[in-house]
Amino acid sequence: MKKMFLIISLFVISMNALAQNLAVYGVSFGDDMYSVKSVLEEKGKKVKSGTTQTGYEYLEIKSPSVGGAKFERGFFRFDSSDRLSFISFSSQDIGGTGDPGMPWEAEFLRKAKSYNQTFMTMYQNLRMKYGSPSTATDGMAMWQFGNQRITLEYNYKYEYNAFGWIDHSASVFLRYEVVDVDSLDF
């Protein structure tokens, strides 16, 4: 009985440790801002700091590489006690409306293809590391570990509007966040 209790305890502790130690880019949830900034600077990144409109402190970097994929921006947000609670890596072409066949079109399509490749690379890497996602749809995958979540998302729009112009946008996001599990609605 004692042995069984020990095995169960070790399993619970190791699962709890996984949930508590979700880490990416050399930082983990709960790290303070000074530690995160130090890690980012050690990676040779120029770190911009600021405050969100909702009053949370953040750090931002350009051109991070994560799991073999390159992004345009890395964003690290801290909670009210200055502990890391949200990490986002993103690349996006906000797009707009354009005339078909113009130079913007080739550049946009190149970026969209690159963002799709980033999504596919990260999806495979996350799946190898964490298994099948908890939730998956076309262009979105989410892994849930207790109160921590990883969301990978690819958005693409390229369609003709009523005036014969092309409405276009593309983006890829990789988010790590601490969530309030009591408010989740799956």
N, CA and C atoms as an extended XYZ file, in Angstrom:
558
Properties=species:S:1:pos:R:3:atomname:S:1:resname:S:1:resid:I:1 pbc="F F F"
N         0.824       -1.191        0.000 N   MET     1
C         0.000        0.000        0.000 CA  MET     1
C         0.870        1.257        0.000 C   MET     1
N         1.909        1.212        0.807 N   LYS     2
C         2.817        2.340        0.892 CA  LYS     2
C         3.486        2.592       -0.463 C   LYS     2
N         3.876        1.493       -1.139 N   LYS     3
C         4.526        1.595       -2.438 CA  LYS     3
C         3.567        2.205       -3.470 C   LYS     3
N         2.307        1.771       -3.448 N   MET     4
C         1.305        2.294       -4.376 CA  MET     4
C         1.092        3.790       -4.142 C   MET     4
N         1.023        4.214       -2.875 N   PHE     5
C         0.868        5.624       -2.524 CA  PHE     5
C         2.050        6.430       -3.055 C   PHE     5
N         3.254        5.871       -2.915 N   LEU     6
C         4.462        6.550       -3.384 CA  LEU     6
C         4.428        6.712       -4.908 C   LEU     6
N         4.030        5.666       -5.635 N   ILE     7
C         3.960        5.734       -7.092 CA  ILE     7
C         2.933        6.768       -7.532 C   ILE     7
N         1.764        6.745       -6.925 N   ILE     8
C         0.721        7.718       -7.271 CA  ILE     8
C         1.193        9.132       -6.941 C   ILE     8
N         1.817        9.306       -5.794 N   SER     9
C         2.312       10.630       -5.399 CA  SER     9
C         3.343       11.150       -6.403 C   SER     9
N         4.276       10.284       -6.824 N   LEU    10
C         5.283       10.707       -7.792 CA  LEU    10
C         4.650       11.064       -9.130 C   LEU    10
N         3.643       10.311       -9.550 N   PHE    11
C         2.943       10.614      -10.797 CA  PHE    11
C         2.254       11.967      -10.718 C   PHE    11
N         1.545       12.204       -9.616 N   VAL    12
C         0.842       13.480       -9.436 CA  VAL    12
C         1.833       14.630       -9.369 C   VAL    12
N         2.924       14.447       -8.665 N   ILE    13
C         3.934       15.500       -8.550 CA  ILE    13
C         4.545       15.790       -9.921 C   ILE    13
N         4.868       14.719      -10.695 N   SER    14
C         5.476       14.960      -12.006 CA  SER    14
C         4.492       15.629      -12.957 C   SER    14
N         3.208       15.254      -12.922 N   MET    15
C         2.206       15.913      -13.764 CA  MET    15
C         2.039       17.366      -13.334 C   MET    15
N         2.033       17.622      -12.041 N   ASN    16
C         1.919       18.976      -11.522 CA  ASN    16
C         3.144       19.800      -11.925 C   ASN    16
N         4.314       19.180      -11.898 N   ALA    17
C         5.532       19.890      -12.284 CA  ALA    17
C         5.468       20.276      -13.757 C   ALA    17
N         4.950       19.369      -14.616 N   LEU    18
C         4.806       19.707      -16.025 CA  LEU    18
C         3.904       20.918      -16.194 C   LEU    18
N         2.771       20.908      -15.509 N   ALA    19
C         1.820       22.008      -15.639 CA  ALA    19
C         2.395       23.303      -15.090 C   ALA    19
N         3.198       23.221      -14.056 N   GLN    20
C         3.718       24.427      -13.434 CA  GLN    20
C         4.954       24.965      -14.137 C   GLN    20
N         5.622       24.130      -14.937 N   ASN    21
C         6.886       24.533      -15.524 CA  ASN    21
C         6.836       24.646      -17.036 C   ASN    21
N         5.698       25.005      -17.578 N   LEU    22
C         5.597       25.207      -19.013 CA  LEU    22
C         6.539       26.361      -19.360 C   LEU    22
N         7.504       26.065      -20.212 N   ALA    23
C         8.530       27.057      -20.515 CA  ALA    23
C         8.726       27.163      -22.017 C   ALA    23
N         9.127       28.329      -22.448 N   VAL    24
C         9.440       28.573      -23.853 CA  VAL    24
C        10.438       29.720      -23.925 C   VAL    24
N        11.308       29.654      -24.893 N   TYR    25
C        12.291       30.702      -25.153 CA  TYR    25
C        13.192       30.969      -23.950 C   TYR    25
N        13.353       29.957      -23.098 N   GLY    26
C        14.225       30.074      -21.933 CA  GLY    26
C        13.591       30.709      -20.712 C   GLY    26
N        12.290       30.971      -20.751 N   VAL    27
C        11.591       31.560      -19.613 CA  VAL    27
C        10.382       30.700      -19.251 C   VAL    27
N         9.923       30.827      -18.014 N   SER    28
C         8.781       30.050      -17.533 CA  SER    28
C         7.757       30.972      -16.899 C   SER    28
N         6.519       30.498      -16.884 N   PHE    29
C         5.483       31.255      -16.187 CA  PHE    29
C         5.893       31.454      -14.736 C   PHE    29
N         5.620       32.632      -14.219 N   GLY    30
C         5.965       32.959      -12.848 CA  GLY    30
C         7.301       33.663      -12.712 C   GLY    30
N         8.126       33.655      -13.783 N   ASP    31
C         9.396       34.387      -13.722 CA  ASP    31
C         9.101       35.873      -13.598 C   ASP    31
N         9.981       36.588      -12.877 N   ASP    32
C         9.776       38.033      -12.748 CA  ASP    32
C        10.329       38.755      -13.974 C   ASP    32
N         9.950       40.001      -14.140 N   MET    33
C        10.304       40.774      -15.320 CA  MET    33
C        11.814       40.910      -15.486 C   MET    33
N        12.535       41.133      -14.398 N   TYR    34
C        13.988       41.281      -14.478 CA  TYR    34
C        14.623       40.012      -15.029 C   TYR    34
N        14.181       38.842      -14.557 N   SER    35
C        14.735       37.561      -15.028 CA  SER    35
C        14.455       37.357      -16.505 C   SER    35
N        13.230       37.638      -16.932 N   VAL    36
C        12.866       37.465      -18.341 CA  VAL    36
C        13.686       38.404      -19.212 C   VAL    36
N        13.798       39.657      -18.800 N   LYS    37
C        14.584       40.623      -19.574 CA  LYS    37
C        16.035       40.167      -19.692 C   LYS    37
N        16.589       39.655      -18.613 N   SER    38
C        17.965       39.163      -18.612 CA  SER    38
C        18.143       38.010      -19.598 C   SER    38
N        17.202       37.060      -19.621 N   VAL    39
C        17.266       35.926      -20.556 CA  VAL    39
C        17.190       36.420      -21.995 C   VAL    39
N        16.281       37.345      -22.272 N   LEU    40
C        16.129       37.874      -23.632 CA  LEU    40
C        17.393       38.599      -24.088 C   LEU    40
N        17.984       39.379      -23.214 N   GLU    41
C        19.208       40.100      -23.556 CA  GLU    41
C        20.376       39.139      -23.753 C   GLU    41
N        20.421       38.045      -22.962 N   GLU    42
C        21.459       37.031      -23.140 CA  GLU    42
C        21.346       36.374      -24.511 C   GLU    42
N        20.157       36.344      -25.079 N   LYS    43
C        19.936       35.792      -26.417 CA  LYS    43
C        20.255       36.822      -27.500 C   LYS    43
N        20.754       37.992      -27.085 N   GLY    44
C        21.143       39.022      -28.032 CA  GLY    44
C        19.988       39.867      -28.546 C   GLY    44
N        18.873       39.862      -27.844 N   LYS    45
C        17.698       40.599      -28.283 CA  LYS    45
C        17.666       41.982      -27.655 C   LYS    45
N        17.268       42.961      -28.468 N   LYS    46
C        17.006       44.297      -27.965 CA  LYS    46
C        15.599       44.257      -27.383 C   LYS    46
N        15.462       44.610      -26.119 N   VAL    47
C        14.194       44.475      -25.404 CA  VAL    47
C        13.533       45.834      -25.226 C   VAL    47
N        12.290       45.904      -25.669 N   LYS    48
C        11.476       47.105      -25.477 CA  LYS    48
C        10.495       46.788      -24.343 C   LYS    48
N        10.328       47.718      -23.426 N   SER    49
C         9.370       47.494      -22.337 CA  SER    49
C         8.280       48.556      -22.408 C   SER    49
N         7.155       48.240      -21.787 N   GLY    50
C         6.041       49.173      -21.788 CA  GLY    50
C         4.918       48.678      -20.914 C   GLY    50
N         3.799       49.376      -21.017 N   THR    51
C         2.598       49.037      -20.257 CA  THR    51
C         1.436       48.944      -21.231 C   THR    51
N         0.644       47.868      -21.110 N   THR    52
C        -0.518       47.702      -21.978 CA  THR    52
C        -1.590       48.723      -21.593 C   THR    52
N        -2.609       48.850      -22.433 N   GLN    53
C        -3.719       49.763      -22.129 CA  GLN    53
C        -4.460       49.346      -20.872 C   GLN    53
N        -4.389       48.050      -20.535 N   THR    54
C        -5.064       47.575      -19.324 CA  THR    54
C        -4.168       47.634      -18.094 C   THR    54
N        -2.965       48.174      -18.242 N   GLY    55
C        -2.100       48.421      -17.092 CA  GLY    55
C        -1.079       47.342      -16.770 C   GLY    55
N        -0.917       46.347      -17.634 N   TYR    56
C         0.068       45.289      -17.376 CA  TYR    56
C         1.400       45.632      -18.032 C   TYR    56
N         2.485       45.326      -17.337 N   GLU    57
C         3.823       45.543      -17.876 CA  GLU    57
C         4.123       44.468      -18.912 C   GLU    57
N         4.924       44.834      -19.935 N   TYR    58
C         5.306       43.851      -20.937 CA  TYR    58
C         6.718       44.121      -21.439 C   TYR    58
N         7.286       43.080      -22.061 N   LEU    59
C         8.549       43.172      -22.773 CA  LEU    59
C         8.280       42.704      -24.198 C   LEU    59
N         8.972       43.299      -25.158 N   GLU    60
C         8.769       42.946      -26.559 CA  GLU    60
C        10.110       42.816      -27.257 C   GLU    60
N        10.219       41.819      -28.146 N   ILE    61
C        11.430       41.632      -28.937 CA  ILE    61
C        11.034       41.438      -30.400 C   ILE    61
N        12.005       41.633      -31.285 N   LYS    62
C        11.779       41.403      -32.712 CA  LYS    62
C        12.536       40.156      -33.153 C   LYS    62
N        11.994       39.473      -34.155 N   SER    63
C        12.613       38.342      -34.842 CA  SER    63
C        13.012       37.155      -33.960 C   SER    63
N        12.117       36.694      -33.079 N   PRO    64
C        12.471       35.504      -32.298 CA  PRO    64
C        12.316       34.226      -33.134 C   PRO    64
N        13.129       33.237      -32.841 N   SER    65
C        12.995       31.903      -33.428 CA  SER    65
C        12.591       30.961      -32.312 C   SER    65
N        11.536       30.190      -32.562 N   VAL    66
C        11.009       29.270      -31.562 CA  VAL    66
C        10.793       27.921      -32.235 C   VAL    66
N        11.407       26.893      -31.711 N   GLY    67
C        11.180       25.552      -32.237 CA  GLY    67
C        11.402       25.416      -33.726 C   GLY    67
N        12.400       26.084      -34.263 N   GLY    68
C        12.686       25.981      -35.681 CA  GLY    68
C        11.860       26.896      -36.560 C   GLY    68
N        11.009       27.705      -35.976 N   ALA    69
C        10.167       28.631      -36.751 CA  ALA    69
C        10.532       30.070      -36.377 C   ALA    69
N        10.483       30.936      -37.377 N   LYS    70
C        10.794       32.355      -37.142 CA  LYS    70
C         9.507       33.163      -37.092 C   LYS    70
N         9.483       34.098      -36.164 N   PHE    71
C         8.354       35.014      -36.015 CA  PHE    71
C         8.874       36.443      -36.129 C   PHE    71
N         7.966       37.377      -36.342 N   GLU    72
C         8.349       38.787      -36.442 CA  GLU    72
C         8.441       39.455      -35.075 C   GLU    72
N         7.649       38.958      -34.117 N   ARG    73
C         7.544       39.647      -32.825 CA  ARG    73
C         7.369       38.647      -31.688 C   ARG    73
N         7.982       38.947      -30.557 N   GLY    74
C         7.767       38.195      -29.320 CA  GLY    74
C         7.261       39.166      -28.267 C   GLY    74
N         6.264       38.749      -27.517 N   PHE    75
C         5.602       39.627      -26.545 CA  PHE    75
C         5.461       38.854      -25.230 C   PHE    75
N         5.929       39.430      -24.123 N   PHE    76
C         5.926       38.787      -22.816 CA  PHE    76
C         5.201       39.713      -21.835 C   PHE    76
N         4.018       39.307      -21.360 N   ARG    77
C         3.210       40.152      -20.477 CA  ARG    77
C         3.252       39.596      -19.052 C   ARG    77
N         3.203       40.514      -18.099 N   PHE    78
C         3.307       40.168      -16.688 CA  PHE    78
C         2.005       40.504      -15.969 C   PHE    78
N         1.675       39.704      -14.945 N   ASP    79
C         0.438       39.940      -14.204 CA  ASP    79
C         0.624       41.075      -13.199 C   ASP    79
N        -0.366       41.308      -12.384 N   SER    80
C        -0.325       42.429      -11.440 CA  SER    80
C         0.768       42.285      -10.388 C   SER    80
N         1.298       41.074      -10.190 N   SER    81
C         2.410       40.902       -9.242 CA  SER    81
C         3.742       40.785       -9.984 C   SER    81
N         3.772       41.289      -11.229 N   ASP    82
C         4.971       41.305      -12.071 CA  ASP    82
C         5.560       39.930      -12.334 C   ASP    82
N         4.690       38.935      -12.487 N   ARG    83
C         5.105       37.575      -12.839 CA  ARG    83
C         4.646       37.270      -14.263 C   ARG    83
N         5.490       36.585      -15.025 N   LEU    84
C         5.171       36.257      -16.412 CA  LEU    84
C         3.924       35.381      -16.477 C   LEU    84
N         2.916       35.824      -17.261 N   SER    85
C         1.667       35.072      -17.363 CA  SER    85
C         1.178       34.905      -18.798 C   SER    85
N         1.859       35.538      -19.766 N   PHE    86
C         1.418       35.455      -21.155 CA  PHE    86
C         2.620       35.670      -22.068 C   PHE    86
N         2.755       34.783      -23.066 N   ILE    87
C         3.821       34.898      -24.057 CA  ILE    87
C         3.181       34.716      -25.425 C   ILE    87
N         3.524       35.581      -26.349 N   SER    88
C         2.983       35.464      -27.698 CA  SER    88
C         4.099       35.686      -28.710 C   SER    88
N         4.122       34.819      -29.704 N   PHE    89
C         5.010       34.994      -30.847 CA  PHE    89
C         4.104       35.163      -32.052 C   PHE    89
N         4.357       36.150      -32.878 N   SER    90
C         3.440       36.410      -33.985 CA  SER    90
C         4.151       36.967      -35.204 C   SER    90
N         3.510       36.726      -36.343 N   SER    91
C         3.879       37.340      -37.617 CA  SER    91
C         2.561       37.663      -38.284 C   SER    91
N         2.451       38.862      -38.839 N   GLN    92
C         1.192       39.195      -39.491 CA  GLN    92
C         1.349       40.252      -40.568 C   GLN    92
N         0.562       40.058      -41.607 N   ASP    93
C         0.404       41.043      -42.670 CA  ASP    93
C        -1.051       41.460      -42.569 C   ASP    93
N        -1.297       42.618      -42.010 N   ILE    94
C        -2.662       43.062      -41.770 CA  ILE    94
C        -3.419       43.203      -43.080 C   ILE    94
N        -2.686       43.411      -44.172 N   GLY    95
C        -3.320       43.420      -45.491 CA  GLY    95
C        -4.213       44.611      -45.719 C   GLY    95
N        -5.308       44.367      -46.390 N   GLY    96
C        -6.241       45.415      -46.760 CA  GLY    96
C        -6.947       45.021      -48.040 C   GLY    96
N        -7.108       45.966      -48.919 N   THR    97
C        -7.753       45.722      -50.197 CA  THR    97
C        -6.808       46.177      -51.296 C   THR    97
N        -6.625       45.322      -52.312 N   GLY    98
C        -5.695       45.670      -53.371 CA  GLY    98
C        -6.181       45.278      -54.746 C   GLY    98
N        -5.585       45.911      -55.726 N   ASP    99
C        -5.882       45.647      -57.129 CA  ASP    99
C        -5.153       44.373      -57.542 C   ASP    99
N        -5.865       43.393      -58.115 N   PRO   100
C        -5.218       42.141      -58.527 CA  PRO   100
C        -4.082       42.382      -59.521 C   PRO   100
N        -3.029       41.579      -59.386 N   GLY   101
C        -1.909       41.646      -60.328 CA  GLY   101
C        -0.875       42.709      -60.030 C   GLY   101
N        -1.066       43.470      -58.996 N   MET   102
C        -0.101       44.517      -58.645 CA  MET   102
C         1.040       43.909      -57.817 C   MET   102
N         2.154       44.635      -57.640 N   PRO   103
C         3.324       44.089      -56.935 CA  PRO   103
C         3.039       43.618      -55.498 C   PRO   103
N         2.096       44.228      -54.808 N   TRP   104
C         1.795       43.827      -53.436 CA  TRP   104
C         1.373       42.360      -53.362 C   TRP   104
N         0.731       41.865      -54.442 N   GLU   105
C         0.139       40.527      -54.420 CA  GLU   105
C         1.210       39.437      -54.241 C   GLU   105
N         2.290       39.498      -54.981 N   ALA   106
C         3.357       38.499      -54.877 CA  ALA   106
C         3.993       38.524      -53.493 C   ALA   106
N         4.219       39.712      -52.963 N   GLU   107
C         4.807       39.831      -51.615 CA  GLU   107
C         3.860       39.271      -50.565 C   GLU   107
N         2.582       39.605      -50.684 N   PHE   108
C         1.600       39.084      -49.731 CA  PHE   108
C         1.548       37.560      -49.780 C   PHE   108
N         1.481       36.984      -50.974 N   LEU   109
C         1.395       35.533      -51.107 CA  LEU   109
C         2.653       34.845      -50.571 C   LEU   109
N         3.811       35.475      -50.738 N   ARG   110
C         5.059       34.938      -50.181 CA  ARG   110
C         4.981       34.902      -48.661 C   ARG   110
N         4.513       36.008      -48.056 N   LYS   111
C         4.381       36.057      -46.598 CA  LYS   111
C         3.363       35.038      -46.097 C   LYS   111
N         2.238       34.952      -46.757 N   ALA   112
C         1.196       34.005      -46.341 CA  ALA   112
C         1.720       32.574      -46.368 C   ALA   112
N         2.485       32.242      -47.395 N   LYS   113
C         3.071       30.898      -47.492 CA  LYS   113
C         4.066       30.670      -46.353 C   LYS   113
N         4.860       31.684      -46.057 N   SER   114
C         5.821       31.595      -44.960 CA  SER   114
C         5.099       31.401      -43.619 C   SER   114
N         4.025       32.145      -43.395 N   TYR   115
C         3.262       32.017      -42.144 CA  TYR   115
C         2.634       30.629      -42.032 C   TYR   115
N         2.143       30.097      -43.151 N   ASN   116
C         1.577       28.751      -43.140 CA  ASN   116
C         2.658       27.722      -42.797 C   ASN   116
N         3.856       27.901      -43.343 N   GLN   117
C         4.962       26.998      -43.030 CA  GLN   117
C         5.334       27.088      -41.551 C   GLN   117
N         5.325       28.296      -41.002 N   THR   118
C         5.586       28.474      -39.568 CA  THR   118
C         4.548       27.711      -38.757 C   THR   118
N         3.278       27.840      -39.138 N   PHE   119
C         2.210       27.118      -38.445 CA  PHE   119
C         2.453       25.615      -38.494 C   PHE   119
N         2.750       25.087      -39.671 N   MET   120
C         2.945       23.644      -39.819 CA  MET   120
C         4.152       23.150      -39.015 C   MET   120
N         5.249       23.899      -39.042 N   THR   121
C         6.440       23.529      -38.274 CA  THR   121
C         6.131       23.496      -36.787 C   THR   121
N         5.486       24.555      -36.286 N   MET   122
C         5.176       24.616      -34.857 CA  MET   122
C         4.162       23.553      -34.461 C   MET   122
N         3.180       23.291      -35.320 N   TYR   123
C         2.187       22.260      -35.019 CA  TYR   123
C         2.880       20.909      -34.831 C   TYR   123
N         3.762       20.558      -35.746 N   GLN   124
C         4.471       19.276      -35.641 CA  GLN   124
C         5.356       19.234      -34.400 C   GLN   124
N         6.066       20.319      -34.124 N   ASN   125
C         6.949       20.361      -32.953 CA  ASN   125
C         6.159       20.261      -31.641 C   ASN   125
N         5.058       21.001      -31.553 N   LEU   126
C         4.236       20.950      -30.336 CA  LEU   126
C         3.580       19.586      -30.172 C   LEU   126
N         3.160       19.006      -31.267 N   ARG   127
C         2.533       17.682      -31.211 CA  ARG   127
C         3.540       16.627      -30.754 C   ARG   127
N         4.784       16.721      -31.235 N   MET   128
C         5.811       15.771      -30.792 CA  MET   128
C         6.108       15.951      -29.308 C   MET   128
N         6.109       17.184      -28.842 N   LYS   129
C         6.461       17.452      -27.449 CA  LYS   129
C         5.302       17.188      -26.488 C   LYS   129
N         4.066       17.581      -26.855 N   TYR   130
C         2.938       17.519      -25.928 CA  TYR   130
C         1.840       16.536      -26.327 C   TYR   130
N         1.975       15.884      -27.479 N   GLY   131
C         0.931       14.970      -27.925 CA  GLY   131
C        -0.132       15.708      -28.717 C   GLY   131
N        -1.225       15.001      -28.972 N   SER   132
C        -2.318       15.594      -29.750 CA  SER   132
C        -2.915       16.783      -29.010 C   SER   132
N        -3.334       17.805      -29.737 N   PRO   133
C        -3.929       18.974      -29.077 CA  PRO   133
C        -5.264       18.625      -28.410 C   PRO   133
N        -5.602       19.369      -27.369 N   SER   134
C        -6.892       19.216      -26.684 CA  SER   134
C        -8.029       19.595      -27.607 C   SER   134
N        -7.807       20.627      -28.412 N   THR   135
C        -8.796       21.122      -29.368 CA  THR   135
C        -8.058       21.455      -30.659 C   THR   135
N        -8.656       21.081      -31.792 N   ALA   136
C        -8.033       21.411      -33.070 CA  ALA   136
C        -9.112       21.646      -34.121 C   ALA   136
N        -8.933       22.687      -34.906 N   THR   137
C        -9.784       22.963      -36.052 CA  THR   137
C        -8.855       23.352      -37.192 C   THR   137
N        -9.395       23.634      -38.331 N   ASP   138
C        -8.590       24.071      -39.451 CA  ASP   138
C        -7.953       25.421      -39.115 C   ASP   138
N        -6.642       25.443      -39.007 N   GLY   139
C        -5.946       26.690      -38.711 CA  GLY   139
C        -5.782       27.007      -37.239 C   GLY   139
N        -6.183       26.104      -36.329 N   MET   140
C        -6.034       26.364      -34.889 CA  MET   140
C        -5.824       25.055      -34.147 C   MET   140
N        -4.894       25.081      -33.190 N   ALA   141
C        -4.668       23.943      -32.304 CA  ALA   141
C        -4.408       24.481      -30.906 C   ALA   141
N        -4.947       23.786      -29.902 N   MET   142
C        -4.788       24.239      -28.522 CA  MET   142
C        -4.461       23.051      -27.631 C   MET   142
N        -3.464       23.236      -26.772 N   TRP   143
C        -3.086       22.250      -25.770 CA  TRP   143
C        -3.390       22.870      -24.411 C   TRP   143
N        -4.063       22.139      -23.541 N   GLN   144
C        -4.433       22.643      -22.214 CA  GLN   144
C        -3.754       21.777      -21.154 C   GLN   144
N        -3.054       22.409      -20.214 N   PHE   145
C        -2.387       21.736      -19.110 CA  PHE   145
C        -2.797       22.431      -17.821 C   PHE   145
N        -3.838       21.945      -17.170 N   GLY   146
C        -4.310       22.615      -15.958 CA  GLY   146
C        -4.706       24.038      -16.281 C   GLY   146
N        -4.055       24.992      -15.639 N   ASN   147
C        -4.398       26.394      -15.881 CA  ASN   147
C        -3.489       27.059      -16.914 C   ASN   147
N        -2.763       26.252      -17.676 N   GLN   148
C        -1.880       26.796      -18.698 CA  GLN   148
C        -2.298       26.275      -20.066 C   GLN   148
N        -2.186       27.142      -21.057 N   ARG   149
C        -2.668       26.811      -22.392 CA  ARG   149
C        -1.660       27.272      -23.433 C   ARG   149
N        -1.526       26.453      -24.489 N   ILE   150
C        -0.752       26.823      -25.671 CA  ILE   150
C        -1.740       26.856      -26.831 C   ILE   150
N        -1.765       27.954      -27.555 N   THR   151
C        -2.640       28.078      -28.718 CA  THR   151
C        -1.797       28.459      -29.919 C   THR   151
N        -1.980       27.724      -31.008 N   LEU   152
C        -1.305       27.984      -32.264 CA  LEU   152
C        -2.388       28.275      -33.289 C   LEU   152
N        -2.247       29.386      -34.004 N   GLU   153
C        -3.322       29.811      -34.905 CA  GLU   153
C        -2.760       30.391      -36.197 C   GLU   153
N        -3.375       30.002      -37.331 N   TYR   154
C        -3.023       30.558      -38.635 CA  TYR   154
C        -4.298       31.106      -39.261 C   TYR   154
N        -4.260       32.367      -39.688 N   ASN   155
C        -5.413       33.006      -40.336 CA  ASN   155
C        -4.992       33.475      -41.718 C   ASN   155
N        -5.870       33.251      -42.697 N   TYR   156
C        -5.574       33.626      -44.071 CA  TYR   156
C        -6.861       34.083      -44.741 C   TYR   156
N        -6.776       35.233      -45.405 N   LYS   157
C        -7.917       35.742      -46.161 CA  LYS   157
C        -7.390       36.270      -47.492 C   LYS   157
N        -7.990       35.802      -48.566 N   TYR   158
C        -7.625       36.243      -49.911 CA  TYR   158
C        -8.859       36.023      -50.765 C   TYR   158
N        -9.663       37.043      -50.885 N   GLU   159
C       -10.927       36.887      -51.612 CA  GLU   159
C       -11.299       38.171      -52.336 C   GLU   159
N       -11.977       37.991      -53.461 N   TYR   160
C       -12.449       39.141      -54.215 CA  TYR   160
C       -13.673       39.741      -53.520 C   TYR   160
N       -13.714       41.063      -53.460 N   ASN   161
C       -14.900       41.717      -52.903 CA  ASN   161
C       -15.846       42.119      -54.047 C   ASN   161
N       -16.922       42.769      -53.724 N   ALA   162
C       -17.960       43.132      -54.705 CA  ALA   162
C       -17.460       44.100      -55.781 C   ALA   162
N       -16.346       44.771      -55.523 N   PHE   163
C       -15.828       45.758      -56.468 CA  PHE   163
C       -14.710       45.205      -57.362 C   PHE   163
N       -14.405       43.886      -57.203 N   GLY   164
C       -13.367       43.264      -58.010 CA  GLY   164
C       -11.971       43.409      -57.445 C   GLY   164
N       -11.840       43.958      -56.257 N   TRP   165
C       -10.565       44.088      -55.564 CA  TRP   165
C       -10.374       42.862      -54.687 C   TRP   165
N        -9.165       42.679      -54.191 N   ILE   166
C        -8.876       41.534      -53.323 CA  ILE   166
C        -8.717       42.015      -51.883 C   ILE   166
N        -9.542       41.458      -50.995 N   ASP   167
C        -9.376       41.676      -49.555 CA  ASP   167
C        -8.406       40.607      -49.066 C   ASP   167
N        -7.364       41.021      -48.342 N   HIS   168
C        -6.345       40.057      -47.950 CA  HIS   168
C        -5.758       40.353      -46.577 C   HIS   168
N        -5.403       39.285      -45.881 N   SER   169
C        -4.665       39.365      -44.622 CA  SER   169
C        -4.152       37.971      -44.299 C   SER   169
N        -3.094       37.896      -43.523 N   ALA   170
C        -2.542       36.613      -43.086 CA  ALA   170
C        -1.815       36.826      -41.770 C   ALA   170
N        -1.865       35.813      -40.898 N   SER   171
C        -1.160       35.907      -39.624 CA  SER   171
C        -0.936       34.520      -39.051 C   SER   171
N         0.053       34.422      -38.201 N   VAL   172
C         0.300       33.216      -37.415 CA  VAL   172
C         0.634       33.666      -35.995 C   VAL   172
N         0.004       33.013      -35.026 N   PHE   173
C         0.203       33.346      -33.615 CA  PHE   173
C         0.511       32.071      -32.832 C   PHE   173
N         1.437       32.164      -31.910 N   LEU   174
C         1.714       31.109      -30.950 CA  LEU   174
C         1.630       31.757      -29.584 C   LEU   174
N         0.632       31.332      -28.783 N   ARG   175
C         0.414       31.953      -27.475 CA  ARG   175
C         0.559       30.925      -26.364 C   ARG   175
N         1.265       31.313      -25.322 N   TYR   176
C         1.360       30.553      -24.080 CA  TYR   176
C         0.725       31.438      -23.022 C   TYR   176
N        -0.217       30.899      -22.257 N   GLU   177
C        -0.872       31.755      -21.274 CA  GLU   177
C        -1.352       30.971      -20.063 C   GLU   177
N        -1.431       31.690      -18.956 N   VAL   178
C        -2.058       31.179      -17.745 CA  VAL   178
C        -3.501       31.636      -17.817 C   VAL   178
N        -4.431       30.689      -17.665 N   VAL   179
C        -5.848       31.010      -17.776 CA  VAL   179
C        -6.567       30.679      -16.485 C   VAL   179
N        -7.701       31.315      -16.300 N   ASP   180
C        -8.570       31.030      -15.160 CA  ASP   180
C        -9.408       29.809      -15.525 C   ASP   180
N        -9.041       28.628      -14.994 N   VAL   181
C        -9.722       27.394      -15.390 CA  VAL   181
C       -11.188       27.387      -14.979 C   VAL   181
N       -11.577       28.167      -13.985 N   ASP   182
C       -12.978       28.201      -13.570 CA  ASP   182
C       -13.857       28.861      -14.622 C   ASP   182
N       -13.258       29.684      -15.485 N   SER   183
C       -14.053       30.398      -16.482 CA  SER   183
C       -13.993       29.721      -17.856 C   SER   183
N       -13.288       28.588      -17.973 N   LEU   184
C       -13.200       27.911      -19.258 CA  LEU   184
C       -14.515       27.264      -19.619 C   LEU   184
N       -14.862       27.336      -20.885 N   ASP   185
C       -16.105       26.756      -21.363 CA  ASP   185
C       -15.818       25.941      -22.610 C   ASP   185
N       -15.481       24.644      -22.413 N   PHE   186
C       -15.165       23.765      -23.548 CA  PHE   186
C       -16.387       23.014      -23.947 C   PHE   186
